[in-house]
Amino acid sequence: MGARDLVRQLLLRGLLLLLWALVGWGALLLLLALVNAAGEGPGPALARLLPSRGSSIWAWLNGLSVALAVAVGVLAGGYLAWTRRLRP
């Protein structure tokens, strides 16, 4: 394994770690939104997850992480349903 392959592997692992960190952060934001929805209703709680025009990059990153968490949840649920359907 050459130096170029080692650097590429380290960069890809770092990107994968960053992706999973964003998914975890999005899951925490969704959980907090669900807890707040019990007290103030689902509209205001979920509206805080969506960035508005002129928002900072952090608000957009929060929105992206929530979308990633939802996508991972849907894909994982679909995968579990598919594997359970294939079992006899």
Secondary structure by P-SEA (a helix, b strand, c coil): ccaaaaaaaaaaaaaaaaaaaaaaaaaaaaaaaaaaaacccaaaaaaaacccccccaaaaaaaaaaaaaaaaaaaaaaaaaaaaaacc
